[in-house]
Amino acid sequence: MKKSYKFLIFIFIIGISLGLFSWLITSILNKQKMIEVNNIQGKYSEVKIIDSQSAMTSLEDVKEELGIASVTEELVEDSSSTNDVLNTYRLKQVYQGLEVYNSGVLVYADKEGNAKGVINKYYSISDFDITPKHTADELQAKAIEALEYEDTQPLNSQLIIFPLETGTITLAYKYEIDIGIATATVIISDETSEVLDKQVPIYFVVSDDLHEFYNGSQYIMQDNERNIQIYLANNTEMSKFVTKKFTLYSWDTLEEALSEENSPVIQAMNTAQKCYDYYKNQFSYLSFNQTGDMELKIVLGMQTSNRMYRADNACYANQQFIVLGNENLFNDQIEVFGHEYTHGIFDHLVNISDNNIEGQALNEAYADIMGMCLEAHYENKERIDGVLCEEIPNQTRNIKESSNRYLENKSDYGLTKSEHQDSTIISRAAYLMSEYLTREEFEDVWFTSISLLFNNPDFYDCRYAVVEAAKGLNLSEEKIERINEAFNKVGITKYYMANYILIEESRKLDFGKRVEEELQKAKEMQNNIKKEGEEITEKVNDIKQEGKEAIQRINNFKEKTQEIFGKIKGFIVKLKELWNIICTNLASIREN
């Protein structure tokens, strides 16, 4: 019996060891990642979240899990957004008063203010020297040179902490520069004076891209209710793009406005109004910035021959411009116009660096997906058709079927280094899940998920956001499973540990699969050992039971033995009595 108990202790130690092994594998996987993404899912706090301040208060309950030393000292309000399903609050990370670039947390809650989760992109920083080697003025020329624009005007600069791809951080200067068509951002290393990052919030659709639906028409005018204005570009070059050079379309007579020459202007206005109304009526979202208090300017007839600006359509999001070139206007194509309109919304909600191709691909994918939703909505289709640019056979982007030119699996990501071609990995997943969702469910899921994307998101962040949006919309478990299956089919897999999502930095799925297989083997070993332990425990219990029965038999034997001894004792007593009688009788006989 003692040996059996020792074996059980041995089994227990083995189980603990395997658990530690699993933890070690998890730790190794975490170290492989640039950022450890601890996305807390579900109700993590009882605090009612109604604004950024209460969002910060709610984080006090989970700051240790998120790795945050002090919520009040290391997070500041950044922005917030709302839709029909969730409210989201973005909090920017700071360290000793310096912004930690593109880092922080995103808190999301339901419409009643109940905590639903946290998306964490926070860097744990301690003992970091924030004394710069240069001044902002000394490095400004490099920032301007990095943009390669003819007319620039520095607006402001600030010292920041910049996370590097190596997992370390460095001091840098962030410059905001007016380039005429938009406000660009350039990050210059304080230590090496190199360009670390730059962002120009312009999204081009060039003539050899699949966004083009050629029809040769155009539109414009002014809508005071929607704050939409349409300008004539007068063949202005993109490099000279400034609002004051444009003329607002207007006509002296109704006949002139309705003439064949000006009909494209009317068509463009109608398409812009449809985009505005779609987002307003479906999601309560106005214009690019949600509030609708900024003018949306549509500019027609840009000159796009310059090699740097070879674009037919483009969206300058932070200036609220949509530009249509002088070659392919697509002014009456709701799908293409909706694509550009969605760029404006996406850019307002999500910050993406120019060197983050995966993030740029997400931007293009969302623009395609929501553009197809707009088309399906106005054509009263049950679901998106999955095909863009049908009018141009050599440029058709088909996410419904296989495409030789565009990608449909994460394993092929990076082969083209093109955000447009990489984008179809995501839009292909979207089409696959659209077959199992109603059109309303599909468009709600994808629009809602935009607000759950933090700065510089990747494909894995997209999957997380889409699934969380589906949960927030109370979609059935079966439909959520279909959504997960769609991402799996395009190679965007996920790895869960406890309540957190782990994402491998290497982006090579084979490493993640090997780790997952090892963890599965460890779990199987644990289960086998547990099963063997249970069998041994059962045998020990049987032995215990047999021992109890043996003891009972011994006790019964003792009782019977005592009974026999009692009878023998009584018999001896009677023999003694008989002997005494015999002796007495013999004595009596002798006397006589």
C-alpha positions as CSV (number, residue, x, y, z in Angstrom):
1,M,0.0,0.0,0.0
2,K,2.9,2.4,0.8
3,K,4.3,1.8,-2.7
4,S,1.0,2.7,-4.3
5,Y,0.8,6.0,-2.4
6,K,4.4,6.8,-3.5
7,F,3.5,6.1,-7.1
8,L,0.5,8.5,-6.8
9,I,2.8,11.2,-5.5
10,F,5.2,10.5,-8.5
11,I,2.2,10.8,-10.9
12,F,1.3,14.2,-9.3
13,I,4.9,15.5,-9.7
14,I,4.9,14.4,-13.4
15,G,1.6,16.3,-13.9
16,I,3.0,19.4,-12.4
17,S,6.1,19.1,-14.5
18,L,4.1,18.8,-17.7
19,G,2.1,21.9,-16.7
20,L,5.3,23.8,-16.2
21,F,6.5,22.5,-19.6
22,S,3.3,23.9,-21.2
23,W,3.9,27.2,-19.5
24,L,7.5,27.2,-20.7
25,I,6.4,26.7,-24.3
26,T,3.9,29.5,-23.9
27,S,6.7,31.8,-22.6
28,I,8.9,30.9,-25.6
29,L,6.1,31.8,-28.0
30,N,5.6,35.1,-26.2
31,K,9.3,35.9,-26.5
32,Q,9.0,35.3,-30.3
33,K,6.4,38.0,-30.6
34,M,7.2,41.7,-31.0
35,I,4.3,42.6,-28.7
36,E,2.6,40.3,-26.3
37,V,-1.1,40.8,-27.0
38,N,-3.1,40.1,-23.9
39,N,-6.6,40.8,-25.2
40,I,-9.0,40.3,-22.2
41,Q,-12.3,38.9,-23.4
42,G,-15.6,39.3,-21.5
43,K,-16.7,41.3,-18.5
44,Y,-13.6,42.1,-16.6
45,S,-14.9,44.9,-14.4
46,E,-18.1,46.0,-12.7
47,V,-17.3,49.7,-13.5
48,K,-19.9,51.3,-15.8
49,I,-17.9,52.5,-18.8
50,I,-19.5,55.6,-20.3
51,D,-16.5,57.7,-21.2
52,S,-12.7,57.6,-21.4
53,Q,-12.3,58.3,-17.7
54,S,-14.5,55.4,-16.6
55,A,-12.7,53.3,-19.2
56,M,-9.4,54.1,-17.4
57,T,-11.0,53.4,-14.0
58,S,-12.1,49.9,-15.2
59,L,-8.5,49.0,-16.1
60,E,-7.5,49.2,-12.4
61,D,-9.2,45.8,-12.0
62,V,-6.9,44.2,-14.6
63,K,-3.8,46.3,-14.8
64,E,-1.6,43.5,-13.5
65,E,-2.9,41.1,-16.2
66,L,-2.2,43.8,-18.8
67,G,1.3,44.6,-17.4
68,I,0.4,48.2,-16.6
69,A,2.2,49.7,-13.7
70,S,0.0,52.8,-13.2
71,V,-3.1,53.4,-15.2
72,T,-3.3,57.1,-14.3
73,E,0.4,57.8,-15.1
74,E,0.9,55.7,-18.2
75,L,-2.4,56.1,-20.1
76,V,-4.1,59.2,-21.4
77,E,-7.3,59.8,-23.4
78,D,-6.8,59.4,-27.1
79,S,-10.2,59.0,-28.9
80,S,-13.5,57.3,-28.7
81,S,-16.1,56.0,-31.1
82,T,-19.5,54.5,-31.0
83,N,-21.8,52.4,-33.2
84,D,-25.0,50.5,-32.8
85,V,-23.3,47.6,-30.9
86,L,-20.3,48.8,-29.0
87,N,-18.6,51.9,-27.6
88,T,-14.8,51.9,-27.8
89,Y,-12.3,54.1,-26.0
90,R,-8.7,54.4,-27.1
91,L,-6.1,55.2,-24.5
92,K,-2.6,56.3,-25.6
93,Q,0.5,55.1,-23.6
94,V,2.9,57.7,-22.2
95,Y,6.2,57.3,-20.3
96,Q,7.4,60.2,-18.2
97,G,5.2,62.5,-20.3
98,L,6.4,61.1,-23.7
99,E,4.1,59.4,-26.1
100,V,4.9,55.8,-26.8
101,Y,4.1,55.7,-30.5
102,N,1.1,53.7,-31.6
103,S,0.9,52.0,-28.2
104,G,-1.8,51.8,-25.5
105,V,-5.0,50.0,-24.9
106,L,-8.5,49.9,-26.4
107,V,-11.5,49.4,-24.1
108,Y,-14.8,48.3,-25.4
109,A,-18.2,48.1,-23.8
110,D,-21.8,47.5,-24.8
111,K,-24.4,50.2,-25.1
112,E,-25.3,49.9,-21.4
113,G,-21.7,50.5,-20.4
114,N,-20.9,46.9,-19.4
115,A,-17.2,46.0,-20.0
116,K,-16.8,43.6,-22.9
117,G,-13.1,43.4,-23.3
118,V,-9.7,45.1,-23.7
119,I,-7.3,45.1,-26.7
120,N,-3.8,45.6,-25.3
121,K,-0.9,47.0,-27.2
122,Y,1.0,48.3,-24.1
123,Y,4.8,48.2,-23.8
124,S,6.2,47.5,-20.3
125,I,8.9,50.2,-19.9
126,S,11.1,50.9,-16.9
127,D,14.4,52.8,-16.3
128,F,14.5,54.3,-19.8
129,D,16.7,57.4,-20.3
130,I,14.6,60.0,-22.1
131,T,17.4,62.5,-22.6
132,P,17.7,63.2,-26.4
133,K,21.0,63.6,-28.4
134,H,19.5,66.0,-30.9
135,T,17.0,68.8,-31.1
136,A,13.9,68.7,-33.3
137,D,15.2,71.4,-35.5
138,E,18.4,69.5,-36.2
139,L,16.5,66.5,-37.7
140,Q,13.7,68.4,-39.4
141,A,15.4,68.5,-42.8
142,K,15.6,64.7,-42.9
143,A,11.9,64.5,-42.2
144,I,11.0,66.8,-45.1
145,E,13.4,65.0,-47.4
146,A,11.8,61.7,-46.6
147,L,8.5,62.8,-48.1
148,E,9.7,63.8,-51.5
149,Y,7.0,66.4,-52.0
150,E,7.6,69.7,-53.7
151,D,5.7,72.1,-51.3
152,T,5.9,71.3,-47.6
153,Q,5.3,73.2,-44.4
154,P,6.4,71.9,-41.0
155,L,3.5,72.1,-38.6
156,N,4.8,70.7,-35.3
157,S,7.2,68.2,-33.8
158,Q,7.6,66.3,-30.5
159,L,10.0,63.8,-28.8
160,I,8.5,60.3,-28.5
161,I,9.4,56.8,-27.6
162,F,9.3,54.5,-30.7
163,P,9.0,50.7,-30.4
164,L,11.4,48.9,-32.8
165,E,10.8,45.6,-34.5
166,T,13.6,44.0,-32.4
167,G,11.4,44.3,-29.3
168,T,13.3,47.3,-27.9
169,I,12.5,51.0,-27.8
170,T,14.3,54.2,-28.8
171,L,13.9,57.9,-28.6
172,A,12.6,59.6,-31.8
173,Y,11.1,62.8,-33.1
174,K,7.6,62.8,-34.6
175,Y,7.1,65.5,-37.3
176,E,3.7,66.6,-38.7
177,I,4.2,68.2,-42.1
178,D,1.7,69.9,-44.4
179,I,2.2,68.5,-47.9
180,G,-0.7,70.5,-49.4
181,I,-3.0,67.5,-50.1
182,A,-2.8,66.1,-46.5
183,T,-0.8,66.2,-43.3
184,A,2.0,63.7,-43.3
185,T,3.8,62.2,-40.3
186,V,7.5,61.3,-40.2
187,I,9.4,59.6,-37.4
188,I,13.2,60.2,-37.2
189,S,15.4,58.3,-34.9
190,D,17.1,60.5,-32.3
191,E,20.0,58.1,-32.0
192,T,20.7,57.3,-35.7
193,S,18.9,60.1,-37.5
194,E,17.3,57.5,-39.7
195,V,13.7,57.5,-40.9
196,L,11.8,55.0,-38.7
197,D,8.4,55.5,-40.1
198,K,6.2,57.8,-42.2
199,Q,2.5,58.1,-42.8
200,V,0.8,59.8,-45.7
201,P,-2.9,59.3,-45.4
202,I,-3.7,58.9,-49.1
203,Y,-5.2,55.8,-50.6
204,F,-4.7,55.6,-54.4
205,V,-6.6,53.6,-56.9
206,V,-4.3,53.4,-60.0
207,S,-5.3,52.5,-63.5
208,D,-3.9,48.9,-63.3
209,D,-5.6,48.2,-60.0
210,L,-8.8,46.2,-59.7
211,H,-10.8,49.1,-58.2
212,E,-11.5,50.6,-61.6
213,F,-14.9,50.4,-63.2
214,Y,-14.5,52.5,-66.3
215,N,-17.5,54.5,-67.6
216,G,-16.0,57.8,-68.6
217,S,-18.4,60.1,-66.6
218,Q,-18.2,62.5,-63.7
219,Y,-20.4,64.5,-61.1
220,I,-20.4,67.3,-58.5
221,M,-22.4,70.2,-56.8
222,Q,-23.1,71.1,-53.1
223,D,-25.3,69.5,-50.5
224,N,-25.6,71.6,-47.3
225,E,-27.4,69.0,-45.4
226,R,-24.7,66.4,-45.8
227,N,-21.8,68.9,-46.0
228,I,-20.8,67.5,-49.5
229,Q,-19.1,69.8,-52.0
230,I,-17.9,69.0,-55.5
231,Y,-15.1,70.9,-57.2
232,L,-13.7,71.1,-60.7
233,A,-10.0,70.3,-60.7
234,N,-9.3,72.1,-64.0
235,N,-6.7,69.4,-64.8
236,T,-4.6,70.3,-61.7
237,E,-1.6,68.1,-61.1
238,M,-1.8,66.0,-57.9
239,S,1.5,67.5,-56.7
240,K,-0.2,71.0,-56.8
241,F,-3.3,69.8,-54.9
242,V,-4.7,72.7,-52.9
243,T,-8.3,73.6,-52.3
244,K,-8.1,77.2,-53.3
245,K,-7.2,76.3,-56.9
246,F,-10.5,74.5,-57.4
247,T,-13.9,75.9,-58.5
248,L,-17.1,74.7,-56.9
249,Y,-19.4,73.4,-59.7
250,S,-22.4,75.6,-60.3
251,W,-24.7,76.4,-63.3
252,D,-26.7,79.4,-64.3
253,T,-29.7,77.5,-65.5
254,L,-31.4,74.2,-64.8
255,E,-31.0,73.2,-68.5
256,E,-27.3,73.6,-68.2
257,A,-27.1,71.6,-65.0
258,L,-29.1,68.8,-66.6
259,S,-27.2,68.8,-69.9
260,E,-25.4,65.7,-71.1
261,E,-22.1,67.5,-70.6
262,N,-22.8,68.0,-66.9
263,S,-24.7,64.8,-66.1
264,P,-21.6,63.1,-64.6
265,V,-21.6,65.8,-61.9
266,I,-25.1,65.0,-61.0
267,Q,-24.2,61.3,-60.9
268,A,-21.3,61.9,-58.6
269,M,-23.3,63.9,-56.2
270,N,-26.0,61.1,-56.1
271,T,-23.3,58.5,-55.5
272,A,-21.7,60.5,-52.7
273,Q,-25.1,61.0,-51.1
274,K,-25.8,57.3,-51.2
275,C,-22.5,56.6,-49.4
276,Y,-23.3,59.2,-46.8
277,D,-26.8,57.9,-46.3
278,Y,-25.8,54.3,-46.1
279,Y,-23.4,54.8,-43.2
280,K,-25.8,57.2,-41.5
281,N,-28.9,54.9,-41.8
282,Q,-27.1,51.6,-41.2
283,F,-24.6,52.5,-38.5
284,S,-25.5,56.1,-37.4
285,Y,-22.1,57.2,-38.7
286,L,-21.9,60.6,-40.4
287,S,-19.3,61.4,-43.1
288,F,-15.7,60.4,-42.4
289,N,-15.4,61.6,-38.8
290,Q,-18.7,60.2,-37.3
291,T,-20.1,63.6,-36.4
292,G,-20.5,65.0,-39.9
293,D,-19.4,68.4,-38.9
294,M,-16.6,68.5,-41.5
295,E,-17.1,69.2,-45.2
296,L,-16.6,66.2,-47.6
297,K,-15.0,67.6,-50.7
298,I,-15.2,65.7,-54.0
299,V,-12.7,66.9,-56.6
300,L,-13.0,65.8,-60.3
301,G,-10.6,65.8,-63.2
302,M,-7.1,65.6,-61.5
303,Q,-4.1,65.4,-63.8
304,T,-2.5,62.1,-62.9
305,S,0.5,61.9,-65.4
306,N,3.1,62.6,-62.7
307,R,4.8,59.3,-61.8
308,M,4.4,60.0,-58.1
309,Y,0.7,60.6,-58.4
310,R,-0.4,58.1,-61.1
311,A,-3.9,57.6,-59.7
312,D,-7.4,57.7,-61.0
313,N,-9.1,57.8,-57.6
314,A,-7.8,58.6,-54.2
315,C,-8.9,59.4,-50.7
316,Y,-7.1,62.1,-48.6
317,A,-8.7,61.0,-45.3
318,N,-7.5,63.6,-42.8
319,Q,-8.5,66.5,-45.1
320,Q,-11.8,64.8,-46.0
321,F,-11.2,64.8,-49.7
322,I,-12.1,62.2,-52.4
323,V,-10.3,62.8,-55.6
324,L,-11.3,61.4,-59.0
325,G,-8.7,61.5,-61.8
326,N,-9.1,62.6,-65.4
327,E,-8.8,59.1,-66.9
328,N,-11.2,56.9,-65.0
329,L,-13.8,58.7,-62.9
330,F,-16.1,55.9,-61.7
331,N,-18.4,58.6,-60.5
332,D,-21.6,56.5,-60.7
333,Q,-20.1,53.3,-59.4
334,I,-21.4,52.9,-55.8
335,E,-19.0,50.0,-55.1
336,V,-15.9,52.0,-56.2
337,F,-17.0,55.3,-54.6
338,G,-18.0,53.4,-51.4
339,H,-14.5,51.9,-51.4
340,E,-12.9,55.4,-51.3
341,Y,-15.5,56.6,-48.8
342,T,-14.7,53.7,-46.5
343,H,-11.0,54.6,-46.6
344,G,-11.9,58.0,-45.0
345,I,-13.8,56.3,-42.2
346,F,-11.1,53.6,-41.6
347,D,-8.3,56.2,-41.5
348,H,-10.3,58.3,-39.0
349,L,-10.7,55.3,-36.7
350,V,-7.4,53.4,-37.2
351,N,-3.8,54.8,-37.4
352,I,-1.6,52.9,-39.9
353,S,2.1,53.4,-40.7
354,D,3.2,53.5,-44.3
355,N,5.6,50.6,-43.7
356,N,2.9,48.5,-42.2
357,I,1.9,46.7,-45.4
358,E,-0.3,44.3,-43.5
359,G,-2.2,47.2,-42.0
360,Q,-2.5,48.9,-45.4
361,A,-3.8,45.7,-46.8
362,L,-6.5,45.6,-44.1
363,N,-7.4,49.2,-45.1
364,E,-7.8,48.1,-48.7
365,A,-9.7,44.9,-47.7
366,Y,-12.2,46.8,-45.5
367,A,-12.7,49.4,-48.3
368,D,-13.5,46.5,-50.8
369,I,-15.7,44.7,-48.3
370,M,-17.8,47.7,-47.4
371,G,-17.9,48.9,-51.0
372,M,-19.4,45.5,-51.9
373,C,-21.9,45.9,-49.0
374,L,-22.9,49.3,-50.4
375,E,-23.5,47.7,-53.8
376,A,-25.5,44.8,-52.3
377,H,-27.6,47.2,-50.2
378,Y,-28.6,49.4,-53.1
379,E,-29.2,46.6,-55.5
380,N,-31.1,44.7,-52.8
381,K,-28.9,41.6,-53.0
382,E,-29.0,38.9,-50.3
383,R,-25.2,39.0,-50.0
384,I,-22.1,40.5,-51.6
385,D,-21.2,39.2,-55.0
386,G,-17.5,38.9,-54.3
387,V,-16.4,40.4,-57.6
388,L,-14.9,43.8,-58.3
389,C,-14.1,45.5,-61.6
390,E,-16.2,43.1,-63.7
391,E,-16.1,45.7,-66.5
392,I,-12.3,45.3,-67.0
393,P,-11.6,41.6,-67.5
394,N,-7.8,41.9,-67.2
395,Q,-8.2,43.7,-63.8
396,T,-11.1,42.0,-62.2
397,R,-10.5,41.2,-58.6
398,N,-12.5,38.0,-57.8
399,I,-12.6,36.9,-54.2
400,K,-15.4,34.5,-55.0
401,E,-13.2,32.2,-57.0
402,S,-9.4,31.6,-57.4
403,S,-7.3,34.5,-58.8
404,N,-3.9,34.2,-60.3
405,R,-3.0,37.8,-59.6
406,Y,-4.3,38.4,-56.1
407,L,-3.7,36.4,-53.0
408,E,-6.1,34.2,-51.0
409,N,-4.0,32.6,-48.2
410,K,-1.8,34.1,-45.5
411,S,1.0,31.7,-46.4
412,D,1.5,33.7,-49.6
413,Y,1.6,37.1,-47.8
414,G,4.5,39.3,-48.7
415,L,5.2,37.8,-52.1
416,T,4.0,40.9,-53.9
417,K,4.6,43.5,-51.3
418,S,1.4,45.2,-52.5
419,E,-1.3,46.1,-50.1
420,H,-3.9,45.8,-52.9
421,Q,-2.9,42.2,-53.8
422,D,-2.4,41.2,-50.2
423,S,-5.8,42.6,-49.2
424,T,-7.7,39.8,-50.9
425,I,-6.5,37.4,-48.2
426,I,-8.9,39.2,-45.8
427,S,-11.7,39.9,-48.4
428,R,-11.6,36.2,-49.4
429,A,-12.3,35.3,-45.8
430,A,-15.1,37.8,-45.7
431,Y,-16.7,36.3,-48.8
432,L,-16.5,32.8,-47.4
433,M,-18.3,33.8,-44.2
434,S,-20.8,35.9,-46.1
435,E,-22.4,32.6,-47.4
436,Y,-23.6,31.8,-43.8
437,L,-24.6,35.3,-42.6
438,T,-27.5,37.5,-43.7
439,R,-26.4,40.7,-45.5
440,E,-27.3,42.8,-42.4
441,E,-25.3,40.5,-40.1
442,F,-22.4,40.6,-42.5
443,E,-22.2,44.3,-42.8
444,D,-22.8,44.9,-39.1
445,V,-20.0,42.5,-38.2
446,W,-17.4,44.1,-40.5
447,F,-18.3,47.7,-39.8
448,T,-18.4,47.2,-36.0
449,S,-15.0,45.4,-36.2
450,I,-13.3,48.6,-37.5
451,S,-13.7,50.2,-34.1
452,L,-12.0,47.2,-32.5
453,L,-8.8,47.6,-34.5
454,F,-6.0,49.3,-32.6
455,N,-3.2,51.3,-34.2
456,N,-1.1,49.4,-36.8
457,P,-3.3,46.3,-36.8
458,D,-2.4,43.0,-38.6
459,F,-4.5,40.2,-40.0
460,Y,-4.7,38.4,-36.6
461,D,-6.1,41.6,-35.0
462,C,-8.7,41.6,-37.8
463,R,-9.8,38.1,-36.9
464,Y,-10.0,39.0,-33.2
465,A,-12.0,42.2,-34.0
466,V,-14.5,40.4,-36.3
467,V,-15.1,37.6,-33.9
468,E,-15.6,40.0,-31.0
469,A,-18.0,42.1,-33.1
470,A,-20.0,38.9,-33.9
471,K,-20.2,38.1,-30.2
472,G,-21.3,41.7,-29.5
473,L,-24.0,41.3,-32.1
474,N,-25.2,38.1,-30.4
475,L,-24.7,35.9,-33.5
476,S,-25.2,32.2,-32.9
477,E,-22.4,29.9,-31.9
478,E,-22.8,28.2,-35.3
479,K,-22.3,31.5,-37.2
480,I,-19.3,32.5,-35.1
481,E,-17.8,29.1,-35.8
482,R,-18.4,29.7,-39.6
483,I,-16.5,33.0,-39.2
484,N,-13.6,31.3,-37.5
485,E,-13.6,28.6,-40.2
486,A,-13.4,31.3,-42.9
487,F,-10.3,32.8,-41.4
488,N,-8.8,29.3,-40.9
489,K,-9.3,28.6,-44.6
490,V,-7.2,31.6,-45.6
491,G,-4.5,30.8,-43.1
492,I,-5.3,33.3,-40.5
493,T,-5.1,31.0,-37.5
494,K,-5.2,31.9,-33.8
495,Y,-3.6,30.4,-30.7
496,Y,-5.3,30.7,-27.4
497,M,-3.8,30.4,-23.9
498,A,-6.1,31.0,-21.0
499,N,-8.0,34.2,-21.8
500,Y,-5.3,35.6,-24.1
501,I,-4.6,35.5,-27.8
502,L,-1.0,34.8,-28.7
503,I,0.4,35.9,-32.0
504,E,3.8,34.7,-33.3
505,E,6.1,37.6,-34.4
506,S,7.7,35.5,-37.1
507,R,4.4,35.3,-39.0
508,K,5.5,31.8,-40.1
509,L,2.6,29.4,-39.3
510,D,4.8,26.3,-39.3
511,F,6.5,27.5,-36.0
512,G,3.1,28.1,-34.4
513,K,1.9,24.8,-35.6
514,R,4.9,23.0,-34.1
515,V,4.3,24.7,-30.8
516,E,0.6,23.9,-31.0
517,E,1.4,20.2,-31.7
518,E,3.9,20.0,-28.8
519,L,1.3,21.5,-26.5
520,Q,-1.3,19.0,-27.8
521,K,1.2,16.2,-27.1
522,A,1.8,17.5,-23.6
523,K,-2.0,17.7,-23.0
524,E,-2.4,14.1,-24.3
525,M,0.4,12.9,-22.0
526,Q,-1.2,14.7,-19.1
527,N,-4.6,13.1,-19.9
528,N,-2.9,9.6,-20.2
529,I,-1.1,10.0,-16.9
530,K,-4.3,11.3,-15.3
531,K,-6.1,8.3,-16.6
532,E,-3.5,5.9,-15.4
533,G,-3.5,7.7,-12.0
534,E,-7.2,7.3,-11.8
535,E,-6.9,3.6,-12.6
536,I,-4.2,3.2,-9.9
537,T,-6.3,5.1,-7.4
538,E,-9.2,2.7,-8.2
539,K,-6.9,-0.3,-7.6
540,V,-5.7,1.2,-4.4
541,N,-9.3,1.8,-3.3
542,D,-10.0,-1.9,-4.2
543,I,-7.0,-3.0,-2.1
544,K,-8.3,-0.8,0.7
545,Q,-11.7,-2.4,0.4
546,E,-10.2,-5.9,0.4
547,G,-8.1,-4.9,3.4
548,K,-11.2,-3.7,5.2
549,E,-12.9,-7.0,4.4
550,A,-9.8,-9.0,5.6
551,I,-9.8,-7.0,8.9
552,Q,-13.5,-7.7,9.2
553,R,-12.8,-11.4,8.7
554,I,-10.0,-11.3,11.3
555,N,-12.3,-9.6,13.7
556,N,-14.9,-12.2,13.1
557,F,-12.2,-14.9,13.6
558,K,-11.1,-13.2,16.8
559,E,-14.7,-13.2,18.0
560,K,-15.1,-16.9,17.2
561,T,-11.8,-17.7,18.8
562,Q,-12.8,-15.9,21.9
563,E,-16.1,-17.8,21.9
564,I,-14.2,-21.1,21.6
565,F,-11.8,-20.1,24.3
566,G,-14.7,-19.1,26.5
567,K,-16.3,-22.6,25.9
568,I,-12.9,-24.3,26.6
569,K,-12.6,-22.2,29.8
570,G,-16.1,-23.2,30.9
571,F,-15.3,-26.8,30.1
572,I,-12.1,-26.6,32.2
573,V,-14.1,-25.1,35.0
574,K,-16.6,-27.9,34.8
575,L,-13.7,-30.4,34.8
576,K,-12.3,-28.8,37.9
577,E,-15.7,-29.0,39.5
578,L,-15.9,-32.7,38.5
579,W,-12.4,-33.3,39.8
580,N,-13.2,-31.8,43.1
581,I,-16.3,-33.9,43.4
582,I,-14.3,-37.0,42.6
583,C,-11.6,-36.1,45.1
584,T,-14.3,-35.5,47.8
585,N,-15.9,-38.8,47.1
586,L,-12.6,-40.6,47.2
587,A,-11.7,-39.1,50.5
588,S,-15.1,-40.1,51.9
589,I,-14.6,-43.7,50.7
590,R,-11.1,-43.9,52.4
591,E,-12.5,-42.8,55.7
592,N,-15.1,-45.4,55.6
